[in-house]
Amino acid sequence: MKRFAIFSDIHANLPAMEAVRDHIQSQTFDGVYCLGDLGGYASQPNEVEQVVRGMNVPTILGNYDEGVGFDGPDCGCHYVKPFDIEMSNTSFQWTRDHTTDENKEWLRGLPREIRFEIEGSRVLLCHGSPRETTEYLFENRSDGYLRQFTAGGVADAHADVIVFGHTHVPFHRVVDNVHFINTGSVGRPKDGDPRAGYCVLTIESGEVTTEQVRLEYDVELAASRLVEAGLPEYFAEYLRKAGNV
């Protein structure tokens, strides 16, 4: 049996990241991985990046990391509503301006995917989808949509287990014997549960199971810090209500 801790989408929320780090380090895993999006929406991108770097875990380039690391024009979040676009741009510009050059250099060196094989199961770790860092694999995507990434599909991922983040909503689905696993979000959940989250992936004799771990942390501390830093109160309320604003 092999167990892996996989987390994603911290989004500059240091109290949430510290809770997840401490919980992971209190256990024994065969591997720990980060699927990206370390900055954005909260006020401590550099501190979060230092925690992740200090954990010495393989880390993937998220869309937010790419935009910040390469000083791009936006985060590649592809929002549609004008208010969401405005808030996204506010967050991105603040994060890009406040992330150190050293951390930007580190972000630029991150890979877009990680692959390994365990007991015959081919595992692919990515941020958005096997095809694009910015693609959202929502929980309600049809089987037909996900089938693109299974054997013979137009975007065949050549994997039996695909683990990703980006949507901030955890789930585990199986389509054509391929496991699609979303880790949820450490620092900005969108499922109505404000607790920090990460995923435990277990592979034993070809059987794939997951546990979605949720952890209490000081949401008000993260909220107050981001407001004090000059970010919109909306971001604080988003943390409190886990997207239900």
ZIBEL-V376437 format. One record per run of one state. SS is the DSSP state (H for helix, E for strand, - for the rest). FROM is the first residue (numbers start at 1). LEN is the number of residues. If there is no record, write none. Layout:
ss = <SS | SS>
from = <FROM | FROM>
len = <LEN | LEN>
This chain:
ss = <- | E | - | H | - | E | - | H | - | E | - | H | - | H | - | H | - | E | - | E | - | E | - | H | - | E | - | E | - | E | - | E | - | E | - | H | - | H | ->
from = <1 | 2 | 8 | 14 | 26 | 31 | 35 | 45 | 56 | 58 | 61 | 63 | 70 | 82 | 99 | 101 | 109 | 111 | 112 | 114 | 119 | 121 | 126 | 143 | 150 | 161 | 165 | 171 | 176 | 178 | 183 | 196 | 205 | 207 | 216 | 219 | 229 | 233 | 242>
len = <1 | 6 | 6 | 12 | 5 | 4 | 10 | 11 | 2 | 3 | 2 | 7 | 12 | 17 | 2 | 8 | 2 | 1 | 2 | 5 | 2 | 5 | 17 | 7 | 11 | 4 | 6 | 5 | 2 | 5 | 13 | 9 | 2 | 9 | 3 | 10 | 4 | 9 | 4>
